[in-house]
Amino acid sequence: MPDHPAKGGPRLSRRGFVALGAAAAATPMLPAPVATAAPATGWDPTRYGSVYTSRPTDPTAVLLGSQSFQAHADGTGDDTAVLQAAVDEASRRGIANKLGDILGGARGFPHGDGGGIVLVPSGTYRLSAPIQVHDSVRIIGYGPSRPVFVLGPSTPGYSSGTPRELFGFLRRPLGGPVSYANNDTFGTALINLDIRIGPGNPDAMGVRFGGAQLCLLQDLDIEVGDGLCGIDHNANLIHRVRVTGGQVGLRAWAASAGWQTTLLDCRFTGQSHAAVTMGNDAKLVVVRAVIAKTPRAFEAAPGQTQHLYIQDTHLDHVSDVAVTLNDSTSLPGSENDLVRLSNQLTLLNCTTASTPDLLLLTPSGARTTAPEPAAHIRELTHGLRVEEALAADESRREGIYLAATAGAGTSRIRSALRSDTPAPPPVKKWVSVTDVARRLGRTVGRGQDDLAVFQAAVDQHDVVFVPIGPLPPDRHTQTAPHHPADRPPPATDLAARRRPPPQLLRAADPPSPRVHPQRRPQHHHRDRPGHRSAHPGRGQPPVAVRRRLLPGRHRHPVRQVAPRGSRRDRQPRLHLPRHTQIHHLGTRRRRHLRQHLERQRLGRQRPTGRRHP
């Protein structure tokens, strides 16, 4: 089918860092499932299963099932109280150790505003009430299979007519006012666990997922049954999450601070109403999703504008329509171009099977149909379309544009859905940098220059684990990536977690919080003017890529590395090759390098004239 407007409208060779929690980093370095995951079948190439098959050895984490936090883990005994106690303890330790302190006492937050990790082994844990996940606390499952949290049949409180969640992200750390997460909430997460809602709970929601930067749902299976929804509200990132059943898979709203929410490699199946409903402008970016066996994939609330971007997604047996939006001219204030032109949809490289209609505009009822129920949608846009942007022949138009062809084979579907996020190595291969320092007769993480320890670690081991801990604010770790000329630069994210001084590293749960020395004020450094490309083979020499290891929180100072030729070029360098990975389970990281590389990647992929939210 031809394109046409729709009818009706010291160098580290081959070594890699992996700090505790490869999966909890952000977009470019999000790990793919490991070999123990269930094998992919048919046209879906993605493998799902436990990412952490053994326990990460973070001695500062709270361990569910330890002597202090014993659980039934049999699916019969009620584990609500012990899980809540573990989450409370993780937040309490974070406050006592001054981990976090993102707001520095502003807006009524305590200094050291919580933050910590709860590790949960494989097992079945029955819950009977919502778990309050405090600000910056992450619950992470491990084992050959993911831990499963079960809401029993007809649990009191989940059929009263008021929606009620099983896990709720809260705004404040332990001891603060209880309110749902918002733009004050950073880094809360659920990782590598499953949620199962039993029958007779029509008001149940799997997760109330609000928050701001670095909030994350990753590697989850949520079986909603006859409940309300799998996920309510949305923060930064939802990655490799499968939602089955329920009235709605995701009830999306505008994320805190108004930025977009990204869904990567997600699956929504069997919702009775719609896979995703969108309240006020949710700004969803959906990549490599599968939406199946539901009447509607995406549905906008009446009277609301939407910025919806969908790419490399498969729509399978969506019986009514893939997307519903409001007529732009029907929106309140649509006489203003800024309002009318803000109602936008983009589909790129999507495929359909048994999905005849692609777009429904309400209240007019105008529908845009695919050439056949099985089709390849090269591009579908609604709203303002700009072609040849910033060129002399730039053109703009409103309305609907469709470029699609009939038929979508298995190979095309698999190609679009194939994930590009790398897998972390098994936990058993991780070597702690503190063990390396001990062998060298040195200490690490006490504020001295630790470059020699880190260099020895990466010279001797393929995977180096950096436990959580603080770092003096005037110390930085920077990288000078070494990229072979015949390979593209990596999507490297340099991030690490905070940890206490090494002499306090113990596997047992401590009886009282550990107090860290007072840290100095933070200082934020900007990139120097004239900073050049860091990728050799592209006409420019390699330079250092400036990254901080979470300002004011890490005590592993590796000296700064500056662009070659500068006065600071004489300082020791920590070089990372193209495949270097530095990950974390923690809640704080800077995003400059990730954003820079993501812009480069998207810049190479985006054809001229296509809109991107």
N, C-alpha and C positions, 0 to 999 in steps of 0.2 A: 504494500500500500504506500503510495507516495506521500511525502510530507504535505500537509494541508491543514488549514484551520478547521476545527471540528464544526460539524453542522450544528447550528443553533448557538453559536457563540465563541724519663727512661721508659722506653716504649713498652707498652703492654701488648705483645703479640698474642693473638688468639686466646686471651684470658677474659673472663667475665666476672663482674661483681654481681652478686645477688644478695641484697640485705633482706632481712626477714620480711616476707610478704610480697613476693613477686606479683601476686595478683592484685594487690591493693593500690598499685600505682595507677596513673591515669592513662589516657587513651593510647598513645603509641606503643607502650610496653605492656599492655594488658596481656596476660599469658593465655595461651590456648589450652584446652584440656589435655591432661596427660594420658599416657598410654593405657591406663587402667579404665579410661572412660568407655562408655558403651560405644561400639563401633557404629559408624555412620552407615545408613542404608539408603537405597533408592537414589533419589535426586538430591538428598540433603547431605553435604559433605562434612558437616560439623559434628564433632564428637563431644558428648557431654558426660560428665562424671566428676569424681573427686579430684580436685587440683592438688591438694596436699594429702598425700597418702600416708604420711607419718607426721609426728608432731614437730613443729618448728621449736627449736630449743631457745626460746626467749624466757629467761628465768624471771623476768619482771612481769610477765603476763599472768593473769588469773586463770587457773586451770579448773574447769568444771570436772568434777569427779575426783579431785584431790581431797586430802584429809579434811581441809577446811570447807570444801564445797562438794559434799557427797550427794550424788543424784541417783535416782532409781534407774533411769535410762532403759526401761523395759516397756514403755508405752502404756503402762497401767498406773504406776504411782505418779502422783502430781509433783512435777519438778518446777512449778512456777516460782515458788519462794526461793529455792536455791539458785536458780538462774538469775533472778532479780538481785539476789545478794551478791552474786559474782559480778554483775554489771555495776552495782553500786560500789563494790570494792575497787574495780578498775578505775572508776571516776575519782574515788577518794584518794587513791595512790597518785593519780595525775595531779590533783590539787596539792597534795602534800609535797610532791617532788617538783612542783612548778613546771610540769610538763604542759605544753600548750601555751597558755598566756597570750593567745592571739590578740585579744582586745586590750591587754595591759591594764586591766582594771576599769576600762571605759564601760559606760552604760550599765553600771552596777555589777559587772562580773568580778569575781574574786581574782586576785593575781594567781596565776596557775589555774586556768579554768578547766581542769579536768583533762581527760584523755587517757586511754589505755586499751589493752587488748584482753579479750576473753577467748580462750581456746576451748573448743568443745570437741570431744572425741566422738567417734561413731556410736550410734545408739538411737533409740527412739524415746523422745522426751515429751511427756504429756503436759500441756499447758491448759490452764483454766481461766486465765485473766491476761490482760495486756502486759507485755514486758516493756518497761520504760527504758529506752536506750538513750543514755545521757549524751550530751554534747561531746563529740570527739572519741567516743567509745566504739570499738569495732569488735563484733562477734564473729569469730572465724572457726569454721569446722575443719576437722582433719580426720584421716583414717582411710582405709581401703574403700569405704563408702561414706557418703556424706551423713552427718547427723540429721535426724528428721524430728521436727517439732510438730506435734499433733494437737489439734483442737478436737477434743472428743465429741461424739454425737450429742446434739441438743444441750450444749454447755450453757448454763444460766448466764444471761446478759447478752447473748448473741442472737436473740430473736425478739427483742423488745420494740423493734421499729426504728431504733437509732443505730447508725453504723458504728461498729466497734472493731478495732484492729487487734491483731495478735502481737505485732511488734510496732512500737511507736517511737519515732525519732523526736527527742525533746530538745528544747532550746537551750536549757541551762545544764550545768554539771550538777552532781549530787548536792542537795541542800538548797538549790535555787528554786524559784517559783516553777511549778509544773505547767508548762505550756508547750504547744507543738513547735517544732523546729521552724526557723525562719532565716532571715539573712544574717543573724548572729551565730548560726550553727555551722560548724566546720568539721568535716572529716568523719562523720559518723558512718558506719557501714555494717552490712551483713554480707558475709563472704563464705562460699563453699558450704552451704547448708540447704536443707529442703524444708518446706512448710506444707502441711496437709490439713485441710479443714474437713472435719467429719460432717455427716448429714445432719439436718435439723438446725443449722446455724445460718439463716438467711441474711443476717446483717453483718456477717463476719467479713473482715478484710485482712489479707495476709500481712501487709506492711503499710503503715502510714509513713510515706517516704518524703518528708519535707527537709529543707535545709539549703545551705549555700555551698561554698567551694568544697570540693573533694568529698562530698557525700556520695555514697556508692552502694549499689546492689550488684553483686557479681556472683556468678556460678550458683544460681538458685533454681530449684524446681518448686513451683507453687501450684498445688492442686486445690482448687477452690471448691469443687463439688457444686452444691447448690447455694453457695455463699454469694456475697455481693460482688467482691472484686479481689483480684490478686494484689494490686498495688494502688494505693490512693495517694494522690499528689506526687510530685516529682522534683528531684534536685538535679545534680550534675549528670550522673552517668548510670545507666542500666546496661549491664553487659552479660551476655550469655545467660539470660534469665528465660525460663520457659514457664508460661502460665497456662494452665489447663482448666477449662470449665469456668463456672461463675457467670453472673450476668454480664460483667465487664472485666476485661483483663487489666487495663490501666485506666484509671480515672485521672486524666492529666489536667493540670492547671498551670498558670504562670509560675515559673520557678522564682525563688527569691532573687531579688535584684534584677529580675526581668531578662536574664540570659536564657539561652536555649538548653534543652535537655537532650542528651544524645542516647539513643538506643542502638547497641551493637550486637549483632548475632543473637537476637531474641526470637522467641517463638510464642505465638498466641494461638490456641486451638480450642474450639468448642464453646466459645462464649455465646450465651443465648441472645444477647442484645447487640453488642459490638465489641471488637477486640480493644479499641481505644476510644474513649470519649474525651473531648477537649472542651474545657470550660472557657474561662477567659484565655487570652492568647497564650497558648502553651509553648509555642516555639519549639516544636519537636523536630529533631533530626534523626531519621530512622535509616539505618544502613544494615543491609544483609539480614533482614527479618523475614520470617515466614508467618503468614496469617492464614488460618485455615478453618473451615467448617464453622462459619459464623455469618450472620446476615450482613454485617457491615464491618469493614476494617477500621475506618476512622470516621468519627462523627463529631461535628462541631455543634456546640450549644447555640441556640437561637440568639441572634443579635450580637454575636461576637466575631471579631476578626481573628484570623489565624495566619501564622507563618509556618507552613508544613512542608518539610523537605524529606523525600523518600527516595532512596537509591538502592539498587541491587537487591530488590525485595521481591519475594514470590507470593502471589495471592492465589490461594488454592481453595476452590469451592466457597467463595464469598458470594452468597446467593442473591443479595439485594444490590449493593453497590459498594465499590471499594472506598470511596471518599464522599462525604457530604460536607458541603460548605454553605455559607449564607451568600445570597446574592449581594454583591458589593454595593449596589444601589439601595439595598434595603437596610443597611447598617445605620445605626444612629450617628448622625453627623456626616453622612456620606457625601453631602454637598462639598465638604472639604476634601480636596485631592489627597491630602495626607492620610485621611481615614479610608477613603475608598480604595486607594492603591496599596494599602497595607494588608489587604486580604489576598493572600498569596498561596499558591500550591505549585510544587515542582515534583514530578516523578521522573527519574532517570534510570534507564536500563533495568526496568522491572519486567517481570513475567507473570502471566496469569494462566490459570487452569479452571475451567468451569466458573468463570467470573465474567459475565457478559457486560456489565456496566461499570464504568470507571469513575464517573463524577456525577453527583447530583447536587444541583443548586436549589436552595430553598429560600423563600417560599414559592419561587416561580415553577419549580418542578422540572426544569430543563436538565436533561441527562446527556452525558457523553458516553458513547458505547465503544467498545473495542471492536476491531474488525472481525474477530471471532472470540468465543469464550476462552480459547487458548491462544495467547498472543504475546508478542514481545513489544513492550512499550518503550520505545527508544526515548521518547520525551513527551510529557504532558505538563503543560503549564496553564495556570489561571492567574489573572491579575496583570500587573504591569510587566511587560516583556521588553527587554532592552537587547538589541542585537548590534554587533559591531561596536560595543561600548567604547567611548572615548576616541573613536576613529572619525574620519571626515564623513563617512556615510552611516553614522550611527542612526538607528531607527528605534522608535518606541511605539508600542501599541498595547491596548488593553484587550481582555477577553480570554478565550480558550485557544490553545494551540496543541495539536496532537500529531505525533509522528509515531506510527505503529505498524507492525506487520503481523500477519496471521501466523500462528504456529509458534510454539516454544518447546524445543526438544529438551531432553534430560541433560545433555551436555551443556546447553546454554544456561539452564537453571543452576546446575552445579558450579559452573564457572562464576556466575554472579554471586553465589552464596559462599564461595570458598574464602575462609577467613585469612587475614594477613597479620594476625597478632601472634607473636612467638610464644612457645611453651616454656615454662620455667623448668630447670633441671630438678630431679628428685631431691627432696630435703636431705636425704642421707648423704648426698654428695656435697652439701654445704660445709665449708670450713670457716669457723669463727675467726675473725681477725684478732680476738683476744687470745686464742690458742696460739696463733702465730707469734704474737708478741711474747707470750710466756716462753716459747721455745728459744726466742732470741734473747731471753733474759731481760726483757723490757716490759714496760707497762704501756697501755694505750688508753686514750680517753681521759687524760688528766690535764689537758691544756697545753702540753708540749707539742713540738712538731712531730707528727706521726707519719710523715711521708715515707720514711725508711721501712716502717712496719707494713704499711699498705703495699709498697712496692715489692717487698719480700713475699707478701701474701699472694699477690697476683702473679708473681714470677713462678711460684711453686705450686699453685693450685688453680684449677679451672673455675671454681665457684667459691667466692668469698662472701661470707655472711657478716653483716655489720649490725650488731644488736642495737636496740634503742638507747638513746642517751643524749645529753646536752653537749653543745659546742660553744666556746666563747664567741661572741658576736663579731669580733674583728678577724676571725679566721674563715677562710673559704677553701673549698675544693673546686678546682676547675679542670677542664679537660681539653686536650688537643687531639681530636679524633684523627685516626689514621685510616683513610679510605682508599682502598685500591682503585686505580683509575678505571678499571673495567667493571666496577660495581657501584651502584648508587649509594648515597649516604644513608645511614640507618635512621630509624625513628627512635633515637636514644633518649631516654628520660633519666636524668641523674637525680636520684632522690634517696633519702635515707631517713631512718626513724631515730627518735631520741632514746637515750638509755642512761641509766645511772652509772656512777663510777664503777670500774671493773671489780674493785674489791667487794662490791655488794652483789655481784652476780651469783645467784644461788637458785637451784631448781625448786626449792621448797617455797611455799607461800609465806611471806614474812608476817610476823605477828603485828607489826605496826608500820606505818608509812616511813619511807626513807626520805630524808631531807637532803636536798642538794645545796651547794653554796649559792649565794646570791649572784645572779648573772648581771653583767653590765648592760647598759642600754643598747638597743639594736641600732644598727646603721645600715641603711639600704644603699647599695652601690648600683649605679647605672652603667650601661655599656658605654665605653669611650667612643667619642666621635670617630668616624672613619673606620669602624669595625668592618673587616672584609669577610668574604665568604670563607667558611671553614672547610670547604670541600676541594681538595686538590684534584687536578684533572679537569677543572672547569675554568682554566685561564687565570687562576689566582693561587698564590701559595697558601699552604695551610696555616691557620691561626688558631689561637685558643678560643674555645666557646665558653663564655662566662656562665658559670652556674654556682649557686650557693647551696650548701647542704642545710637547708632550713635555718634561717638566721636565728642565732641566739640559742640553738638547742643541741648542737652536736659538739662533742669534745674530741673529734678526730680531725684536727686541723692539718690539712695538706696545703702547702703554700700556694699562693696565687700564681697563675700562669697568664702571661699577657701576650698580645700579638708579637710575633717575632720581629725583632728590630727595636723594640721598646726597651726602656731602661730596666724594666722588670724581667726582661727575657732571660737574664742570667740565673733566675731562680730555678730550683728543681721543678721538673714537669712530671705530671702523671698523665701519660698518654693512653687513650682508650681506642681500640680498633673499631671498625665498622660494626662488628657484632657484639660489642660490649653491652652488657645488661647490668643496670643497677636498679634494684627494685626495693620496695618496702611494704610492710604491713601497716605502717603508721599513718598519721593523719595530716602531716605537714610536708609540703614540698613546694618549690618554686617552679613556675610553668614556662619560663621564658624560652628555654631550648625546645620544649615540646611544641610550643606555639609556632616558633620559627620553622621547625621542620614540617609541621602540619601545613603551614601556609605554602611551603615549597611543594609539598606533595599535592595539595589541592590545586596549586597553580599549574602543575603539569597536567592535571586531569581535567580541569574545567574547560570545556569548549567556550569560545567567545559567544557572548550573548545570552548565556544561560544565567538564570538568577539563582543566587544562593543566599539563604537567610543568614 
